[in-house]
Amino acid sequence: MSEPLPGLVTALGKLPPSPALTYRGLGPDAGAPDGTLVTQELTATSRDPRVATENFTSAGLFAIAGHQGRDLAVLSQNPGEAEIVHLPGTVLKPVRTFVHDDGLEVHVLEELRPDHDPPAAPAGLPASLEELVTRVRDDVAAALRRAPVTVTTPGKFSGGLR
């Protein structure tokens, strides 16, 4: 894959990693990964499930417990999007799928770090899978209670994982 802008991936790689739990809406033609995958392009995610799903209009939700995403909020024209971008080559492993109380299908993925054995839990994130799922459920429930957001760039935070 060629870079969207010359040098963009290289420049983003110079930003410090921002371990975080982030979200990406599942597009209508996208499916959940059936095994570990390596991303081939930049993957935009948001810390806010409401932003990622464009006000819960997406077909589902990816929740990514990430180690190496880059926080773009301070650089963004729309800092309220709370964007974290994952670089090409990010290794994601599905760890749980569940249906939230509102009927939204949620796919929880963990970023694997081949340079760590055993893999360490991202700083600031729950150490156990059960705690992680509880955190995702709580984040989605809180986002559902908030007012709708303005979608500034339709499709930016939704689609498959490539």
C-alpha positions as CSV (number, residue, x, y, z in Angstrom):
1,M,0.0,0.0,0.0
2,S,1.3,3.5,-0.8
3,E,1.1,6.1,1.9
4,P,-1.9,8.5,1.8
5,L,0.6,11.4,1.8
6,P,4.3,11.1,1.3
7,G,6.0,10.6,4.6
8,L,2.8,10.5,6.7
9,V,3.3,7.1,8.2
10,T,6.9,7.9,9.0
11,A,5.9,11.2,10.6
12,L,3.1,9.5,12.7
13,G,5.6,6.9,13.8
14,K,7.7,9.6,15.4
15,L,4.8,10.5,17.8
16,P,4.9,8.7,21.1
17,P,2.7,5.6,21.5
18,S,-0.5,6.2,23.4
19,P,-1.8,3.0,25.0
20,A,-5.6,3.3,25.0
21,L,-8.9,1.6,24.6
22,T,-10.3,2.8,21.3
23,Y,-13.3,2.1,19.1
24,R,-14.0,1.7,15.4
25,G,-17.5,1.3,13.8
26,L,-18.1,-1.8,11.8
27,G,-19.1,-0.9,8.3
28,P,-22.1,-2.6,6.5
29,D,-19.8,-4.6,4.2
30,A,-17.1,-5.4,6.9
31,G,-17.0,-8.5,9.0
32,A,-15.3,-9.3,12.2
33,P,-11.8,-10.9,11.8
34,D,-11.8,-14.6,12.3
35,G,-8.3,-14.7,13.6
36,T,-5.2,-12.6,14.3
37,L,-4.6,-10.0,11.6
38,V,-1.9,-7.5,10.6
39,T,-3.2,-4.1,9.4
40,Q,-2.0,-2.9,6.0
41,E,-3.0,0.7,6.3
42,L,-3.6,3.5,8.8
43,T,-6.6,2.7,11.0
44,A,-8.5,5.6,12.5
45,T,-10.1,4.9,15.9
46,S,-11.8,7.1,18.5
47,R,-11.7,6.9,22.3
48,D,-15.5,7.6,22.1
49,P,-17.8,4.7,20.9
50,R,-20.5,7.3,19.9
51,V,-18.0,9.0,17.5
52,A,-16.7,5.7,16.2
53,T,-20.2,4.4,15.4
54,E,-21.5,7.8,14.0
55,N,-24.1,8.0,16.8
56,F,-24.7,4.2,16.9
57,T,-25.7,3.9,13.3
58,S,-22.9,1.4,12.4
59,A,-23.5,-2.3,12.0
60,G,-21.3,-3.1,15.0
61,L,-18.3,-2.0,17.0
62,F,-14.6,-2.9,17.3
63,A,-13.1,-2.2,20.7
64,I,-9.3,-2.2,20.5
65,A,-7.0,-2.5,23.5
66,G,-4.0,-0.9,21.9
67,H,-0.4,-0.3,22.9
68,Q,1.1,1.6,20.0
69,G,-1.6,3.9,18.6
70,R,-0.8,7.6,18.1
71,D,-2.9,10.2,19.7
72,L,-3.9,12.8,17.1
73,A,-6.4,14.8,19.2
74,V,-4.0,17.7,19.9
75,L,-3.1,17.9,16.2
76,S,-6.7,17.5,14.9
77,Q,-9.0,20.1,13.4
78,N,-11.7,18.2,15.3
79,P,-10.2,17.3,18.7
80,G,-13.6,16.2,20.0
81,E,-13.2,13.1,17.8
82,A,-10.5,11.9,20.3
83,E,-8.7,10.2,17.5
84,I,-6.0,7.5,18.0
85,V,-4.5,6.2,14.7
86,H,-3.0,2.7,14.5
87,L,-0.1,2.4,12.0
88,P,0.2,-0.2,9.3
89,G,1.7,-3.4,10.7
90,T,-0.4,-3.4,13.9
91,V,-1.2,-7.0,15.0
92,L,-4.7,-7.4,16.3
93,K,-6.1,-10.5,17.9
94,P,-9.8,-11.0,18.5
95,V,-10.4,-11.9,22.2
96,R,-14.2,-11.7,22.7
97,T,-17.4,-10.9,20.9
98,F,-20.6,-10.0,22.8
99,V,-23.9,-8.3,22.2
100,H,-24.4,-5.2,24.3
101,D,-27.7,-4.6,26.1
102,D,-28.9,-2.3,23.3
103,G,-28.3,-5.0,20.7
104,L,-24.9,-3.7,19.4
105,E,-22.5,-6.4,18.5
106,V,-19.1,-5.6,19.9
107,H,-15.8,-7.3,18.9
108,V,-13.0,-6.9,21.4
109,L,-9.5,-7.0,20.0
110,E,-6.1,-6.8,21.6
111,E,-3.0,-5.4,20.0
112,L,-0.2,-8.0,20.2
113,R,3.3,-6.8,20.6
114,P,5.7,-9.3,19.1
115,D,8.6,-7.5,21.0
116,H,7.1,-8.5,24.4
117,D,6.9,-12.1,25.7
118,P,4.5,-12.6,27.4
119,P,2.4,-9.7,26.1
120,A,1.9,-7.0,28.6
121,A,-1.4,-5.3,29.2
122,P,-1.4,-1.7,27.9
123,A,-0.8,0.9,30.6
124,G,-4.0,2.3,31.9
125,L,-6.1,-0.6,30.7
126,P,-7.6,-3.5,32.6
127,A,-5.2,-6.4,33.0
128,S,-7.8,-9.2,32.7
129,L,-10.2,-9.9,29.8
130,E,-13.2,-9.8,32.1
131,E,-12.2,-6.3,33.3
132,L,-11.6,-5.2,29.7
133,V,-15.1,-6.4,28.6
134,T,-16.7,-4.6,31.6
135,R,-14.9,-1.4,30.7
136,V,-16.1,-1.7,27.1
137,R,-19.7,-2.3,28.3
138,D,-19.4,0.7,30.6
139,D,-18.0,3.0,27.8
140,V,-20.7,2.0,25.4
141,A,-23.5,2.5,28.0
142,A,-22.1,6.0,28.9
143,A,-21.9,6.9,25.2
144,L,-25.5,5.8,24.7
145,R,-26.6,8.2,27.5
146,R,-24.8,11.2,25.9
147,A,-26.3,13.5,23.3
148,P,-25.5,12.8,19.6
149,V,-22.3,14.2,18.2
150,T,-21.7,16.0,15.0
151,V,-20.2,13.7,12.4
152,T,-17.5,15.8,10.8
153,T,-16.0,13.2,8.5
154,P,-18.5,10.4,7.6
155,G,-16.8,7.0,7.4
156,K,-13.6,8.1,9.0
157,F,-13.9,5.8,12.0
158,S,-15.9,3.0,10.5
159,G,-15.3,0.1,8.1
160,G,-13.3,-3.1,8.3
161,L,-9.8,-3.6,9.6
162,R,-7.3,-3.8,6.7
